[in-house]
Amino acid sequence: MAITHAFAGVAVTDFAAAHDWYVRLFGRAADMLPHDSEAVWRLSAWVSVYVVADPERAGNGLLTLAVADLDACADRLRADGFELTEHAEGTAPRRLTVNDDDGNTISFFQDLAGRG
């Protein structure tokens, strides 16, 4: 099986509020708005994240993103008003987490492979 693209979905209760929150998180407008209650950000040639109104599933999402420069990512997010929690456990890479208004957890870690 040859996978050519990954779409990660995040379910939210209030799409309009979540859309604005994710615009701030990603630092730009969505790339696509397929429906009135769905927005898609294409984060790389192979990865997209979509935010969709789905109240029954909202709040249980886990999204992990590798970034080229974790410190720069943290600085930008803090400057935009996000409260980050830093995790450094054992041999696991250092990571930062933020939660959206529904409680979905978005984690960022340094891409140690240097693909950023």
Biopython code that builds the backbone (N, CA, C, O; Angstrom):
import numpy as np
from Bio.PDB.StructureBuilder import StructureBuilder

atoms = [
    (1, "MET", "N", (0.853, -1.165, 0.000)),
    (1, "MET", "CA", (0.000, 0.000, 0.000)),
    (1, "MET", "C", (0.902, 1.232, 0.000)),
    (1, "MET", "O", (1.759, 1.373, 0.872)),
    (2, "ALA", "N", (0.717, 2.106, -0.953)),
    (2, "ALA", "CA", (1.514, 3.324, -1.055)),
    (2, "ALA", "C", (0.662, 4.521, -0.636)),
    (2, "ALA", "O", (-0.236, 4.941, -1.365)),
    (3, "ILE", "N", (0.951, 5.057, 0.532)),
    (3, "ILE", "CA", (0.225, 6.225, 1.037)),
    (3, "ILE", "C", (0.880, 7.471, 0.454)),
    (3, "ILE", "O", (2.102, 7.612, 0.507)),
    (4, "THR", "N", (0.081, 8.371, -0.097)),
    (4, "THR", "CA", (0.633, 9.573, -0.717)),
    (4, "THR", "C", (0.353, 10.843, 0.077)),
    (4, "THR", "O", (0.986, 11.871, -0.160)),
    (5, "HIS", "N", (-0.595, 10.783, 1.022)),
    (5, "HIS", "CA", (-0.916, 11.976, 1.792)),
    (5, "HIS", "C", (-1.630, 11.545, 3.069)),
    (5, "HIS", "O", (-2.398, 10.584, 3.055)),
    (6, "ALA", "N", (-1.379, 12.255, 4.179)),
    (6, "ALA", "CA", (-2.078, 11.986, 5.438)),
    (6, "ALA", "C", (-2.942, 13.178, 5.805)),
    (6, "ALA", "O", (-2.487, 14.321, 5.771)),
    (7, "PHE", "N", (-4.200, 12.905, 6.159)),
    (7, "PHE", "CA", (-5.122, 13.908, 6.663)),
    (7, "PHE", "C", (-5.407, 13.571, 8.120)),
    (7, "PHE", "O", (-5.908, 12.488, 8.422)),
    (8, "ALA", "N", (-5.093, 14.489, 9.017)),
    (8, "ALA", "CA", (-5.385, 14.305, 10.438)),
    (8, "ALA", "C", (-6.567, 15.187, 10.787)),
    (8, "ALA", "O", (-6.555, 16.386, 10.508)),
    (9, "GLY", "N", (-7.589, 14.601, 11.396)),
    (9, "GLY", "CA", (-8.793, 15.344, 11.721)),
    (9, "GLY", "C", (-8.888, 15.697, 13.183)),
    (9, "GLY", "O", (-8.512, 14.908, 14.050)),
    (10, "VAL", "N", (-9.396, 16.898, 13.459)),
    (10, "VAL", "CA", (-9.638, 17.356, 14.820)),
    (10, "VAL", "C", (-11.108, 17.752, 14.913)),
    (10, "VAL", "O", (-11.558, 18.659, 14.213)),
    (11, "ALA", "N", (-11.850, 17.071, 15.775)),
    (11, "ALA", "CA", (-13.275, 17.347, 15.959)),
    (11, "ALA", "C", (-13.460, 18.440, 17.006)),
    (11, "ALA", "O", (-12.788, 18.453, 18.038)),
    (12, "VAL", "N", (-14.384, 19.357, 16.720)),
    (12, "VAL", "CA", (-14.648, 20.488, 17.614)),
    (12, "VAL", "C", (-16.148, 20.682, 17.777)),
    (12, "VAL", "O", (-16.933, 20.190, 16.967)),
    (13, "THR", "N", (-16.546, 21.397, 18.822)),
    (13, "THR", "CA", (-17.970, 21.663, 19.033)),
    (13, "THR", "C", (-18.415, 22.934, 18.316)),
    (13, "THR", "O", (-19.444, 22.938, 17.641)),
    (14, "ASP", "N", (-17.649, 24.007, 18.458)),
    (14, "ASP", "CA", (-18.001, 25.304, 17.871)),
    (14, "ASP", "C", (-17.044, 25.581, 16.717)),
    (14, "ASP", "O", (-15.929, 26.058, 16.930)),
    (15, "PHE", "N", (-17.476, 25.283, 15.504)),
    (15, "PHE", "CA", (-16.577, 25.385, 14.355)),
    (15, "PHE", "C", (-16.044, 26.797, 14.156)),
    (15, "PHE", "O", (-14.849, 26.966, 13.913)),
    (16, "ALA", "N", (-16.886, 27.805, 14.251)),
    (16, "ALA", "CA", (-16.430, 29.184, 13.998)),
    (16, "ALA", "C", (-15.331, 29.592, 14.967)),
    (16, "ALA", "O", (-14.316, 30.151, 14.552)),
    (17, "ALA", "N", (-15.520, 29.318, 16.252)),
    (17, "ALA", "CA", (-14.502, 29.657, 17.247)),
    (17, "ALA", "C", (-13.238, 28.833, 17.033)),
    (17, "ALA", "O", (-12.128, 29.358, 17.124)),
    (18, "ALA", "N", (-13.404, 27.552, 16.751)),
    (18, "ALA", "CA", (-12.242, 26.688, 16.526)),
    (18, "ALA", "C", (-11.482, 27.113, 15.276)),
    (18, "ALA", "O", (-10.251, 27.119, 15.268)),
    (19, "HIS", "N", (-12.205, 27.466, 14.228)),
    (19, "HIS", "CA", (-11.547, 27.921, 13.001)),
    (19, "HIS", "C", (-10.627, 29.092, 13.315)),
    (19, "HIS", "O", (-9.472, 29.100, 12.887)),
    (20, "ASP", "N", (-11.118, 30.075, 14.051)),
    (20, "ASP", "CA", (-10.295, 31.231, 14.401)),
    (20, "ASP", "C", (-9.098, 30.824, 15.254)),
    (20, "ASP", "O", (-8.001, 31.352, 15.069)),
    (21, "TRP", "N", (-9.292, 29.905, 16.172)),
    (21, "TRP", "CA", (-8.211, 29.431, 17.038)),
    (21, "TRP", "C", (-7.122, 28.750, 16.205)),
    (21, "TRP", "O", (-5.934, 28.994, 16.418)),
    (22, "TYR", "N", (-7.523, 27.902, 15.261)),
    (22, "TYR", "CA", (-6.536, 27.195, 14.434)),
    (22, "TYR", "C", (-5.862, 28.132, 13.421)),
    (22, "TYR", "O", (-4.712, 27.900, 13.048)),
    (23, "VAL", "N", (-6.542, 29.162, 12.979)),
    (23, "VAL", "CA", (-5.882, 30.190, 12.155)),
    (23, "VAL", "C", (-4.742, 30.797, 12.956)),
    (23, "VAL", "O", (-3.638, 30.965, 12.439)),
    (24, "ARG", "N", (-5.003, 31.127, 14.224)),
    (24, "ARG", "CA", (-3.938, 31.656, 15.089)),
    (24, "ARG", "C", (-2.840, 30.626, 15.303)),
    (24, "ARG", "O", (-1.656, 30.956, 15.237)),
    (25, "LEU", "N", (-3.227, 29.372, 15.561)),
    (25, "LEU", "CA", (-2.239, 28.330, 15.828)),
    (25, "LEU", "C", (-1.302, 28.143, 14.639)),
    (25, "LEU", "O", (-0.084, 28.127, 14.811)),
    (26, "PHE", "N", (-1.849, 28.002, 13.450)),
    (26, "PHE", "CA", (-1.043, 27.756, 12.258)),
    (26, "PHE", "C", (-0.481, 29.038, 11.646)),
    (26, "PHE", "O", (0.373, 28.984, 10.761)),
    (27, "GLY", "N", (-0.956, 30.180, 12.113)),
    (27, "GLY", "CA", (-0.416, 31.451, 11.650)),
    (27, "GLY", "C", (-0.851, 31.865, 10.261)),
    (27, "GLY", "O", (-0.206, 32.692, 9.616)),
    (28, "ARG", "N", (-1.955, 31.284, 9.804)),
    (28, "ARG", "CA", (-2.445, 31.618, 8.461)),
    (28, "ARG", "C", (-3.842, 31.052, 8.253)),
    (28, "ARG", "O", (-4.322, 30.214, 9.016)),
    (29, "ALA", "N", (-4.474, 31.542, 7.193)),
    (29, "ALA", "CA", (-5.811, 31.066, 6.842)),
    (29, "ALA", "C", (-5.762, 29.612, 6.380)),
    (29, "ALA", "O", (-4.718, 29.106, 5.968)),
    (30, "ALA", "N", (-6.899, 28.966, 6.457)),
    (30, "ALA", "CA", (-7.012, 27.593, 5.952)),
    (30, "ALA", "C", (-6.795, 27.582, 4.442)),
    (30, "ALA", "O", (-7.082, 28.562, 3.755)),
    (31, "ASP", "N", (-6.288, 26.469, 3.941)),
    (31, "ASP", "CA", (-6.075, 26.306, 2.504)),
    (31, "ASP", "C", (-7.356, 25.943, 1.767)),
    (31, "ASP", "O", (-7.524, 26.264, 0.591)),
    (32, "MET", "N", (-8.254, 25.274, 2.472)),
    (32, "MET", "CA", (-9.521, 24.862, 1.865)),
    (32, "MET", "C", (-10.634, 24.955, 2.900)),
    (32, "MET", "O", (-10.414, 24.744, 4.093)),
    (33, "LEU", "N", (-11.820, 25.272, 2.427)),
    (33, "LEU", "CA", (-13.030, 25.232, 3.243)),
    (33, "LEU", "C", (-14.042, 24.365, 2.497)),
    (33, "LEU", "O", (-14.934, 24.887, 1.828)),
    (34, "PRO", "N", (-13.906, 23.025, 2.613)),
    (34, "PRO", "CA", (-14.744, 22.119, 1.832)),
    (34, "PRO", "C", (-16.235, 22.197, 2.156)),
    (34, "PRO", "O", (-17.078, 21.960, 1.291)),
    (35, "HIS", "N", (-16.557, 22.534, 3.417)),
    (35, "HIS", "CA", (-17.946, 22.622, 3.869)),
    (35, "HIS", "C", (-18.059, 23.799, 4.825)),
    (35, "HIS", "O", (-17.052, 24.387, 5.219)),
    (36, "ASP", "N", (-19.284, 24.140, 5.194)),
    (36, "ASP", "CA", (-19.496, 25.234, 6.146)),
    (36, "ASP", "C", (-18.920, 24.934, 7.521)),
    (36, "ASP", "O", (-18.714, 25.846, 8.322)),
    (37, "SER", "N", (-18.661, 23.674, 7.797)),
    (37, "SER", "CA", (-18.176, 23.286, 9.122)),
    (37, "SER", "C", (-16.870, 22.496, 9.058)),
    (37, "SER", "O", (-16.619, 21.635, 9.900)),
    (38, "GLU", "N", (-16.040, 22.793, 8.055)),
    (38, "GLU", "CA", (-14.753, 22.103, 7.910)),
    (38, "GLU", "C", (-13.730, 23.035, 7.271)),
    (38, "GLU", "O", (-14.026, 23.740, 6.306)),
    (39, "ALA", "N", (-12.517, 23.023, 7.829)),
    (39, "ALA", "CA", (-11.394, 23.787, 7.286)),
    (39, "ALA", "C", (-10.181, 22.879, 7.215)),
    (39, "ALA", "O", (-9.985, 22.025, 8.079)),
    (40, "VAL", "N", (-9.363, 23.064, 6.178)),
    (40, "VAL", "CA", (-8.186, 22.211, 5.959)),
    (40, "VAL", "C", (-6.952, 23.084, 5.799)),
    (40, "VAL", "O", (-6.938, 24.042, 5.026)),
    (41, "TRP", "N", (-5.913, 22.727, 6.553)),
    (41, "TRP", "CA", (-4.609, 23.363, 6.404)),
    (41, "TRP", "C", (-3.638, 22.342, 5.836)),
    (41, "TRP", "O", (-3.454, 21.268, 6.409)),
    (42, "ARG", "N", (-3.022, 22.671, 4.720)),
    (42, "ARG", "CA", (-2.001, 21.796, 4.139)),
    (42, "ARG", "C", (-0.676, 22.228, 4.744)),
    (42, "ARG", "O", (-0.160, 23.297, 4.417)),
    (43, "LEU", "N", (-0.123, 21.402, 5.625)),
    (43, "LEU", "CA", (1.063, 21.765, 6.388)),
    (43, "LEU", "C", (2.361, 21.386, 5.692)),
    (43, "LEU", "O", (3.410, 21.969, 5.968)),
    (44, "SER", "N", (2.296, 20.427, 4.806)),
    (44, "SER", "CA", (3.454, 20.047, 4.001)),
    (44, "SER", "C", (2.914, 19.362, 2.747)),
    (44, "SER", "O", (1.702, 19.241, 2.564)),
    (45, "ALA", "N", (3.811, 18.928, 1.906)),
    (45, "ALA", "CA", (3.386, 18.246, 0.683)),
    (45, "ALA", "C", (2.647, 16.948, 0.981)),
    (45, "ALA", "O", (1.920, 16.444, 0.125)),
    (46, "TRP", "N", (2.821, 16.396, 2.188)),
    (46, "TRP", "CA", (2.259, 15.081, 2.499)),
    (46, "TRP", "C", (1.301, 15.071, 3.668)),
    (46, "TRP", "O", (0.738, 14.027, 3.998)),
    (47, "VAL", "N", (1.104, 16.228, 4.309)),
    (47, "VAL", "CA", (0.311, 16.251, 5.540)),
    (47, "VAL", "C", (-0.683, 17.411, 5.535)),
    (47, "VAL", "O", (-0.325, 18.553, 5.246)),
    (48, "SER", "N", (-1.927, 17.100, 5.858)),
    (48, "SER", "CA", (-2.953, 18.125, 6.047)),
    (48, "SER", "C", (-3.669, 17.864, 7.367)),
    (48, "SER", "O", (-3.801, 16.725, 7.814)),
    (49, "VAL", "N", (-4.122, 18.948, 7.971)),
    (49, "VAL", "CA", (-4.930, 18.858, 9.183)),
    (49, "VAL", "C", (-6.277, 19.476, 8.866)),
    (49, "VAL", "O", (-6.350, 20.575, 8.316)),
    (50, "TYR", "N", (-7.339, 18.772, 9.213)),
    (50, "TYR", "CA", (-8.662, 19.350, 9.037)),
    (50, "TYR", "C", (-9.356, 19.467, 10.381)),
    (50, "TYR", "O", (-9.240, 18.599, 11.247)),
    (51, "VAL", "N", (-10.081, 20.567, 10.529)),
    (51, "VAL", "CA", (-10.868, 20.851, 11.718)),
    (51, "VAL", "C", (-12.319, 20.790, 11.273)),
    (51, "VAL", "O", (-12.716, 21.440, 10.306)),
    (52, "VAL", "N", (-13.104, 19.997, 11.997)),
    (52, "VAL", "CA", (-14.478, 19.755, 11.575)),
    (52, "VAL", "C", (-15.422, 19.781, 12.780)),
    (52, "VAL", "O", (-15.086, 19.287, 13.856)),
    (53, "ALA", "N", (-16.589, 20.357, 12.583)),
    (53, "ALA", "CA", (-17.610, 20.327, 13.626)),
    (53, "ALA", "C", (-18.110, 18.891, 13.781)),
    (53, "ALA", "O", (-18.661, 18.305, 12.850)),
    (54, "ASP", "N", (-17.907, 18.345, 14.963)),
    (54, "ASP", "CA", (-18.355, 16.989, 15.283)),
    (54, "ASP", "C", (-18.435, 16.901, 16.810)),
    (54, "ASP", "O", (-17.567, 16.306, 17.449)),
    (55, "PRO", "N", (-19.488, 17.500, 17.392)),
    (55, "PRO", "CA", (-19.581, 17.612, 18.849)),
    (55, "PRO", "C", (-19.449, 16.294, 19.607)),
    (55, "PRO", "O", (-18.918, 16.277, 20.718)),
    (56, "GLU", "N", (-19.916, 15.204, 19.034)),
    (56, "GLU", "CA", (-19.840, 13.921, 19.738)),
    (56, "GLU", "C", (-18.404, 13.439, 19.913)),
    (56, "GLU", "O", (-18.116, 12.722, 20.871)),
    (57, "ARG", "N", (-17.505, 13.812, 19.020)),
    (57, "ARG", "CA", (-16.101, 13.381, 19.087)),
    (57, "ARG", "C", (-15.169, 14.455, 19.628)),
    (57, "ARG", "O", (-14.006, 14.176, 19.919)),
    (58, "ALA", "N", (-15.663, 15.670, 19.766)),
    (58, "ALA", "CA", (-14.824, 16.806, 20.149)),
    (58, "ALA", "C", (-14.139, 16.587, 21.497)),
    (58, "ALA", "O", (-14.704, 16.003, 22.422)),
    (59, "GLY", "N", (-12.905, 17.075, 21.573)),
    (59, "GLY", "CA", (-12.170, 17.060, 22.824)),
    (59, "GLY", "C", (-11.291, 15.865, 23.062)),
    (59, "GLY", "O", (-10.567, 15.828, 24.057)),
    (60, "ASN", "N", (-11.327, 14.886, 22.185)),
    (60, "ASN", "CA", (-10.538, 13.669, 22.384)),
    (60, "ASN", "C", (-9.364, 13.557, 21.423)),
    (60, "ASN", "O", (-8.699, 12.522, 21.378)),
    (61, "GLY", "N", (-9.102, 14.615, 20.651)),
    (61, "GLY", "CA", (-8.075, 14.546, 19.621)),
    (61, "GLY", "C", (-6.659, 14.679, 20.146)),
    (61, "GLY", "O", (-6.396, 15.401, 21.108)),
    (62, "LEU", "N", (-5.765, 13.976, 19.500)),
    (62, "LEU", "CA", (-4.327, 14.060, 19.747)),
    (62, "LEU", "C", (-3.657, 14.310, 18.412)),
    (62, "LEU", "O", (-3.740, 13.478, 17.509)),
    (63, "LEU", "N", (-3.003, 15.435, 18.278)),
    (63, "LEU", "CA", (-2.318, 15.796, 17.041)),
    (63, "LEU", "C", (-0.883, 16.119, 17.399)),
    (63, "LEU", "O", (-0.636, 16.969, 18.255)),
    (64, "THR", "N", (0.066, 15.459, 16.760)),
    (64, "THR", "CA", (1.479, 15.699, 17.020)),
    (64, "THR", "C", (2.151, 16.131, 15.732)),
    (64, "THR", "O", (2.033, 15.469, 14.701)),
    (65, "LEU", "N", (2.865, 17.260, 15.804)),
    (65, "LEU", "CA", (3.510, 17.845, 14.629)),
    (65, "LEU", "C", (4.997, 18.046, 14.895)),
    (65, "LEU", "O", (5.381, 18.589, 15.931)),
    (66, "ALA", "N", (5.827, 17.609, 13.961)),
    (66, "ALA", "CA", (7.271, 17.845, 14.033)),
    (66, "ALA", "C", (7.572, 19.186, 13.384)),
    (66, "ALA", "O", (7.052, 19.491, 12.311)),
    (67, "VAL", "N", (8.409, 19.985, 14.030)),
    (67, "VAL", "CA", (8.790, 21.289, 13.499)),
    (67, "VAL", "C", (10.309, 21.378, 13.389)),
    (67, "VAL", "O", (11.036, 20.684, 14.100)),
    (68, "ALA", "N", (10.776, 22.238, 12.494)),
    (68, "ALA", "CA", (12.211, 22.389, 12.267)),
    (68, "ALA", "C", (12.903, 23.068, 13.437)),
    (68, "ALA", "O", (14.057, 22.758, 13.731)),
    (69, "ASP", "N", (12.217, 23.995, 14.116)),
    (69, "ASP", "CA", (12.823, 24.762, 15.201)),
    (69, "ASP", "C", (11.793, 24.919, 16.311)),
    (69, "ASP", "O", (10.912, 25.776, 16.240)),
    (70, "LEU", "N", (11.913, 24.082, 17.334)),
    (70, "LEU", "CA", (10.927, 24.070, 18.410)),
    (70, "LEU", "C", (10.934, 25.384, 19.189)),
    (70, "LEU", "O", (9.875, 25.871, 19.585)),
    (71, "ASP", "N", (12.107, 25.958, 19.411)),
    (71, "ASP", "CA", (12.179, 27.214, 20.156)),
    (71, "ASP", "C", (11.495, 28.345, 19.390)),
    (71, "ASP", "O", (10.779, 29.147, 19.989)),
    (72, "ALA", "N", (11.703, 28.419, 18.091)),
    (72, "ALA", "CA", (11.043, 29.444, 17.275)),
    (72, "ALA", "C", (9.533, 29.228, 17.275)),
    (72, "ALA", "O", (8.762, 30.186, 17.337)),
    (73, "CYS", "N", (9.118, 27.977, 17.208)),
    (73, "CYS", "CA", (7.686, 27.643, 17.261)),
    (73, "CYS", "C", (7.107, 28.124, 18.594)),
    (73, "CYS", "O", (6.050, 28.756, 18.619)),
    (74, "ALA", "N", (7.787, 27.831, 19.689)),
    (74, "ALA", "CA", (7.323, 28.248, 21.018)),
    (74, "ALA", "C", (7.239, 29.767, 21.120)),
    (74, "ALA", "O", (6.257, 30.307, 21.629)),
    (75, "ASP", "N", (8.259, 30.444, 20.643)),
    (75, "ASP", "CA", (8.262, 31.911, 20.695)),
    (75, "ASP", "C", (7.073, 32.491, 19.937)),
    (75, "ASP", "O", (6.406, 33.400, 20.429)),
    (76, "ARG", "N", (6.806, 31.970, 18.747)),
    (76, "ARG", "CA", (5.710, 32.479, 17.932)),
    (76, "ARG", "C", (4.361, 32.206, 18.586)),
    (76, "ARG", "O", (3.489, 33.075, 18.609)),
    (77, "LEU", "N", (4.192, 30.998, 19.118)),
    (77, "LEU", "CA", (2.920, 30.656, 19.747)),
    (77, "LEU", "C", (2.682, 31.485, 21.006)),
    (77, "LEU", "O", (1.571, 31.963, 21.236)),
    (78, "ARG", "N", (3.712, 31.655, 21.815)),
    (78, "ARG", "CA", (3.562, 32.479, 23.024)),
    (78, "ARG", "C", (3.253, 33.924, 22.653)),
    (78, "ARG", "O", (2.433, 34.569, 23.307)),
    (79, "ALA", "N", (3.898, 34.435, 21.614)),
    (79, "ALA", "CA", (3.636, 35.811, 21.155)),
    (79, "ALA", "C", (2.191, 35.975, 20.698)),
    (79, "ALA", "O", (1.629, 37.067, 20.773)),
    (80, "ASP", "N", (1.589, 34.874, 20.220)),
    (80, "ASP", "CA", (0.193, 34.911, 19.772)),
    (80, "ASP", "C", (-0.785, 34.570, 20.894)),
    (80, "ASP", "O", (-1.978, 34.394, 20.649)),
    (81, "GLY", "N", (-0.276, 34.476, 22.131)),
    (81, "GLY", "CA", (-1.145, 34.301, 23.283)),
    (81, "GLY", "C", (-1.464, 32.879, 23.690)),
    (81, "GLY", "O", (-2.355, 32.660, 24.511)),
    (82, "PHE", "N", (-0.763, 31.914, 23.140)),
    (82, "PHE", "CA", (-1.023, 30.519, 23.510)),
    (82, "PHE", "C", (-0.271, 30.162, 24.788)),
    (82, "PHE", "O", (0.871, 30.578, 24.985)),
    (83, "GLU", "N", (-0.924, 29.386, 25.654)),
    (83, "GLU", "CA", (-0.276, 28.851, 26.849)),
    (83, "GLU", "C", (0.244, 27.460, 26.511)),
    (83, "GLU", "O", (-0.527, 26.557, 26.187)),
    (84, "LEU", "N", (1.554, 27.303, 26.591)),
    (84, "LEU", "CA", (2.190, 26.041, 26.235)),
    (84, "LEU", "C", (2.660, 25.314, 27.484)),
    (84, "LEU", "O", (3.047, 25.939, 28.472)),
    (85, "THR", "N", (2.624, 24.007, 27.431)),
    (85, "THR", "CA", (3.208, 23.172, 28.468)),
    (85, "THR", "C", (4.381, 22.447, 27.844)),
    (85, "THR", "O", (4.265, 21.868, 26.764)),
    (86, "GLU", "N", (5.512, 22.481, 28.530)),
    (86, "GLU", "CA", (6.706, 21.807, 28.006)),
    (86, "GLU", "C", (6.863, 20.455, 28.694)),
    (86, "GLU", "O", (6.643, 20.319, 29.897)),
    (87, "HIS", "N", (7.251, 19.455, 27.893)),
    (87, "HIS", "CA", (7.472, 18.099, 28.396)),
    (87, "HIS", "C", (8.864, 17.648, 27.976)),
    (87, "HIS", "O", (9.241, 17.772, 26.811)),
    (88, "ALA", "N", (9.616, 17.130, 28.924)),
    (88, "ALA", "CA", (10.921, 16.542, 28.647)),
    (88, "ALA", "C", (11.021, 15.309, 29.539)),
    (88, "ALA", "O", (11.328, 15.412, 30.727)),
    (89, "GLU", "N", (10.761, 14.156, 28.958)),
    (89, "GLU", "CA", (10.670, 12.923, 29.729)),
    (89, "GLU", "C", (11.628, 11.876, 29.192)),
    (89, "GLU", "O", (11.534, 11.476, 28.032)),
    (90, "GLY", "N", (12.545, 11.434, 30.033)),
    (90, "GLY", "CA", (13.456, 10.358, 29.652)),
    (90, "GLY", "C", (14.184, 10.636, 28.353)),
    (90, "GLY", "O", (14.781, 11.697, 28.172)),
    (91, "THR", "N", (14.125, 9.676, 27.457)),
    (91, "THR", "CA", (14.820, 9.815, 26.171)),
    (91, "THR", "C", (13.904, 10.365, 25.073)),
    (91, "THR", "O", (14.335, 10.540, 23.933)),
    (92, "ALA", "N", (12.655, 10.634, 25.414)),
    (92, "ALA", "CA", (11.714, 11.176, 24.424)),
    (92, "ALA", "C", (12.133, 12.594, 24.052)),
    (92, "ALA", "O", (12.665, 13.324, 24.889)),
    (93, "PRO", "N", (11.899, 12.985, 22.815)),
    (93, "PRO", "CA", (12.227, 14.352, 22.420)),
    (93, "PRO", "C", (11.418, 15.368, 23.236)),
    (93, "PRO", "O", (10.276, 15.105, 23.612)),
    (94, "ARG", "N", (12.010, 16.507, 23.498)),
    (94, "ARG", "CA", (11.318, 17.610, 24.160)),
    (94, "ARG", "C", (10.115, 17.997, 23.300)),
    (94, "ARG", "O", (10.210, 18.060, 22.074)),
    (95, "ARG", "N", (8.986, 18.255, 23.957)),
    (95, "ARG", "CA", (7.809, 18.648, 23.192)),
    (95, "ARG", "C", (7.023, 19.699, 23.954)),
    (95, "ARG", "O", (7.148, 19.854, 25.168)),
    (96, "LEU", "N", (6.215, 20.407, 23.198)),
    (96, "LEU", "CA", (5.338, 21.435, 23.729)),
    (96, "LEU", "C", (3.913, 21.044, 23.406)),
    (96, "LEU", "O", (3.644, 20.516, 22.328)),
    (97, "THR", "N", (2.993, 21.296, 24.327)),
    (97, "THR", "CA", (1.594, 21.003, 24.047)),
    (97, "THR", "C", (0.734, 22.228, 24.321)),
    (97, "THR", "O", (1.050, 23.068, 25.164)),
    (98, "VAL", "N", (-0.347, 22.294, 23.589)),
    (98, "VAL", "CA", (-1.372, 23.309, 23.760)),
    (98, "VAL", "C", (-2.710, 22.611, 23.560)),
    (98, "VAL", "O", (-2.812, 21.652, 22.795)),
    (99, "ASN", "N", (-3.727, 23.097, 24.250)),
    (99, "ASN", "CA", (-5.061, 22.509, 24.109)),
    (99, "ASN", "C", (-6.007, 23.533, 23.521)),
    (99, "ASN", "O", (-6.000, 24.701, 23.912)),
    (100, "ASP", "N", (-6.831, 23.084, 22.568)),
    (100, "ASP", "CA", (-7.849, 23.981, 22.024)),
    (100, "ASP", "C", (-9.001, 24.091, 23.025)),
    (100, "ASP", "O", (-8.961, 23.472, 24.088)),
    (101, "ASP", "N", (-10.007, 24.864, 22.692)),
    (101, "ASP", "CA", (-11.106, 25.115, 23.618)),
    (101, "ASP", "C", (-11.921, 23.874, 23.957)),
    (101, "ASP", "O", (-12.600, 23.844, 24.984)),
    (102, "ASP", "N", (-11.866, 22.848, 23.108)),
    (102, "ASP", "CA", (-12.566, 21.595, 23.385)),
    (102, "ASP", "C", (-11.729, 20.621, 24.195)),
    (102, "ASP", "O", (-12.252, 19.626, 24.697)),
    (103, "GLY", "N", (-10.430, 20.894, 24.331)),
    (103, "GLY", "CA", (-9.543, 19.990, 25.048)),
    (103, "GLY", "C", (-8.712, 19.095, 24.150)),
    (103, "GLY", "O", (-7.949, 18.270, 24.651)),
    (104, "ASN", "N", (-8.836, 19.234, 22.833)),
    (104, "ASN", "CA", (-7.952, 18.495, 21.931)),
    (104, "ASN", "C", (-6.513, 18.923, 22.199)),
    (104, "ASN", "O", (-6.243, 20.106, 22.407)),
    (105, "THR", "N", (-5.602, 17.974, 22.196)),
    (105, "THR", "CA", (-4.202, 18.260, 22.503)),
    (105, "THR", "C", (-3.380, 18.299, 21.225)),
    (105, "THR", "O", (-3.393, 17.361, 20.428)),
    (106, "ILE", "N", (-2.664, 19.405, 21.046)),
    (106, "ILE", "CA", (-1.767, 19.562, 19.905)),
    (106, "ILE", "C", (-0.359, 19.635, 20.467)),
    (106, "ILE", "O", (-0.059, 20.499, 21.291)),
    (107, "SER", "N", (0.508, 18.727, 20.022)),
    (107, "SER", "CA", (1.894, 18.666, 20.489)),
    (107, "SER", "C", (2.836, 19.016, 19.354)),
    (107, "SER", "O", (2.576, 18.707, 18.192)),
    (108, "PHE", "N", (3.927, 19.661, 19.705)),
    (108, "PHE", "CA", (4.985, 20.004, 18.756)),
    (108, "PHE", "C", (6.288, 19.452, 19.305)),
    (108, "PHE", "O", (6.550, 19.542, 20.504)),
    (109, "PHE", "N", (7.106, 18.881, 18.430)),
    (109, "PHE", "CA", (8.436, 18.448, 18.852)),
    (109, "PHE", "C", (9.439, 18.773, 17.755)),
    (109, "PHE", "O", (9.085, 18.955, 16.590)),
    (110, "GLN", "N", (10.702, 18.838, 18.164)),
    (110, "GLN", "CA", (11.788, 19.143, 17.232)),
    (110, "GLN", "C", (11.999, 17.952, 16.308)),
    (110, "GLN", "O", (12.159, 16.821, 16.767)),
    (111, "ASP", "N", (11.998, 18.214, 14.999)),
    (111, "ASP", "CA", (12.245, 17.157, 14.016)),
    (111, "ASP", "C", (13.740, 16.859, 14.024)),
    (111, "ASP", "O", (14.518, 17.560, 13.376)),
    (112, "LEU", "N", (14.137, 15.835, 14.747)),
    (112, "LEU", "CA", (15.550, 15.494, 14.887)),
    (112, "LEU", "C", (16.163, 14.951, 13.605)),
    (112, "LEU", "O", (17.386, 14.882, 13.478)),
    (113, "ALA", "N", (15.316, 14.564, 12.654)),
    (113, "ALA", "CA", (15.822, 14.073, 11.373)),
    (113, "ALA", "C", (16.179, 15.231, 10.432)),
    (113, "ALA", "O", (16.741, 15.014, 9.359)),
    (114, "GLY", "N", (15.849, 16.457, 10.841)),
    (114, "GLY", "CA", (16.215, 17.620, 10.052)),
    (114, "GLY", "C", (15.429, 17.797, 8.780)),
    (114, "GLY", "O", (15.934, 18.395, 7.830)),
    (115, "ARG", "N", (14.207, 17.298, 8.727)),
    (115, "ARG", "CA", (13.398, 17.411, 7.520)),
    (115, "ARG", "C", (12.646, 18.734, 7.464)),
    (115, "ARG", "O", (12.074, 19.063, 6.425)),
    (116, "GLY", "N", (12.629, 19.522, 8.579)),
    (116, "GLY", "CA", (11.806, 20.708, 8.696)),
    (116, "GLY", "C", (11.922, 21.638, 7.568)),
    (116, "GLY", "O", (11.269, 22.681, 7.558)),
]
sb = StructureBuilder()
sb.init_structure("model")
sb.init_model(0)
sb.init_chain("A")
sb.init_seg("    ")
for serial, (resi, resn, name, xyz) in enumerate(atoms, 1):
    if name == "N":
        sb.init_residue(resn, " ", resi, " ")
    sb.init_atom(name, np.array(xyz, "f"), 0.0, 1.0, " ", f" {name:<3s}", serial, name[0])
structure = sb.get_structure()
